Amino acid sequence: MTSVSDELLPLYRQMLQIRRIEEESAKAYVQGKIGGFLHLYIGQEAIAVGTEAAITKDDNVLTTYRDHGFALARGTTPRAVMAELFGRDTGCSRGLGGSMHMFDKDNRFFGGHAIVGGHVAVAAGIAFRAKYLKQDNVTLCFFGEGATNIGGFHEGMSLAGLWKLPAVFICENNLYSMGTPLVRTMPEKDLTKKAPGYAMAGDRFEGHDVLEVRDRIAKAVERARAGDGPTLIEILTYRFRGHSMSDPGKYRTSEEVEERKKKHDPLRISRAKLLDEGISEADLDALHEEVEEGVQDAVKFAEESEPAKRESMFDYVLAPEGDADA
Ligand SMILES: Cc1ncc(C[n+]2csc(CCOP(=O)(O)OP(=O)(O)O)c2C)c(N)n1
């Protein structure tokens, strides 16, 4: 029989890897080594990692621009993620996508989407393909609470509900759309109340405990796989950093953030549970050291890789030849 620590330790390791990769990328960003925007996932790691533990490699995942955690959880290597952030040819999107557009077809990670809510319809399309071809994979689509007010969200959800697609739609409600708190933009605070409008099941829970996330996502995935249609899940979470690196965060107090870190840090919660289960501080230190080696290796790899190639810019564009000049 497997113990809690047998299950939790590899998940803790993955969350730690995501956190450390992101902390290093924040450092590289302020040093001017990363261009464009950088949206960190710090504080929300239990969601990507718990989800991965609930699905198979044949399932599909799509998310927003806050995507590094999902790429890593799906199996994109730290080297390929860091190289993508640095705009290098060795990155998972050949350095052409950057932070917001990570993509890894081999790991069935279909982005990294910058248009808020736009990928909900894309996810419905991927789920439709599975149903049409009678494949048994499930498509999981993540977005923020701000996205649930967007037309693309409604369009995708409506078709997914109508066709009972094998999909799970997951709102990571971190309370703020950029600098705007949810209470100022939405009349209804329980977002799963939108689910019946699309003839979907709904579920709502806190996303700080990675094992709980795994178990709750697994139920919705099971429902989708059994042909019983999609679920809209709202996971209550919190981002510890600004919306992106350029966000000074004036819309919330440092006391609020500190309080959340104390009570809701998914790494802190899992670490405490592991210690309770008899894992020693020394074991955890060794794990941290091992993760750190991989992170430093990824930074070095990114720094030493060739920049994205100008000539490969159009290799991945889906448009008829000749249209570029039209
Ligand atoms: C269609 C569209 N409108 C506006 C923006 C600008 N924008 C980028 S992120 C963001 C806030 C989204 O908040 P939420 O969906 O809650 O996601 P979170 O960043 O909190 O994960 C906005 C308005 C955009 N990228 N796309």
The ligand as an SDF file (V2000), in Angstrom:
LIG
                    3D

 26 27  0  0  0  0  0  0  0  0999 V2000
   -9.1260   39.6830  -24.8690 C   0  0  0  0  0  0  0  0  0  0  0  0
   -8.1230   40.3230  -23.9340 C   0  0  0  0  0  0  0  0  0  0  0  0
   -8.4710   41.4250  -23.2460 N   0  0  0  0  0  0  0  0  0  0  0  0
   -7.5880   42.0140  -22.4040 C   0  0  0  0  0  0  0  0  0  0  0  0
   -6.3270   41.4860  -22.2520 C   0  0  0  0  0  0  0  0  0  0  0  0
   -5.3590   42.1350  -21.2700 C   0  0  0  0  0  0  0  0  0  0  0  0
   -5.2290   41.2730  -20.0760 N   0  0  0  0  0  0  0  0  0  0  0  0
   -4.2110   40.4370  -19.9250 C   0  0  0  0  0  0  0  0  0  0  0  0
   -4.3350   39.5540  -18.5350 S   0  0  0  0  0  0  0  0  0  0  0  0
   -5.7600   40.2900  -18.0690 C   0  0  0  0  0  0  0  0  0  0  0  0
   -6.4420   39.9100  -16.7720 C   0  0  0  0  0  0  0  0  0  0  0  0
   -6.9690   38.5250  -16.7770 C   0  0  0  0  0  0  0  0  0  0  0  0
   -7.3140   38.1150  -15.4890 O   0  0  0  0  0  0  0  0  0  0  0  0
   -7.7500   36.6490  -15.1590 P   0  0  0  0  0  0  0  0  0  0  0  0
   -8.5200   36.0790  -16.3080 O   0  0  0  0  0  0  0  0  0  0  0  0
   -8.4290   36.6540  -13.8530 O   0  0  0  0  0  0  0  0  0  0  0  0
   -6.3820   35.8160  -15.1130 O   0  0  0  0  0  0  0  0  0  0  0  0
   -5.1310   35.8740  -14.1320 P   0  0  0  0  0  0  0  0  0  0  0  0
   -4.1260   36.7850  -14.7950 O   0  0  0  0  0  0  0  0  0  0  0  0
   -5.6260   36.3740  -12.8260 O   0  0  0  0  0  0  0  0  0  0  0  0
   -4.5680   34.4870  -14.0410 O   0  0  0  0  0  0  0  0  0  0  0  0
   -6.1380   41.2130  -19.0230 C   0  0  0  0  0  0  0  0  0  0  0  0
   -7.3520   42.0550  -18.9290 C   0  0  0  0  0  0  0  0  0  0  0  0
   -5.9960   40.3210  -22.9990 C   0  0  0  0  0  0  0  0  0  0  0  0
   -4.7950   39.7290  -22.8920 N   0  0  0  0  0  0  0  0  0  0  0  0
   -6.9100   39.7430  -23.8140 N   0  0  0  0  0  0  0  0  0  0  0  0
  1  2  1  0
  2  3  1  0
  2 26  2  0
  3  4  2  0
  4  5  1  0
  5  6  1  0
  5 24  2  0
  6  7  1  0
  7  8  2  0
  7 22  1  0
  8  9  1  0
  9 10  1  0
 10 11  1  0
 10 22  2  0
 11 12  1  0
 12 13  1  0
 13 14  1  0
 14 15  2  0
 14 16  1  0
 14 17  1  0
 17 18  1  0
 18 19  2  0
 18 20  1  0
 18 21  1  0
 22 23  1  0
 24 25  1  0
 24 26  1  0
M  CHG  1   7   1
M  END
$$$$
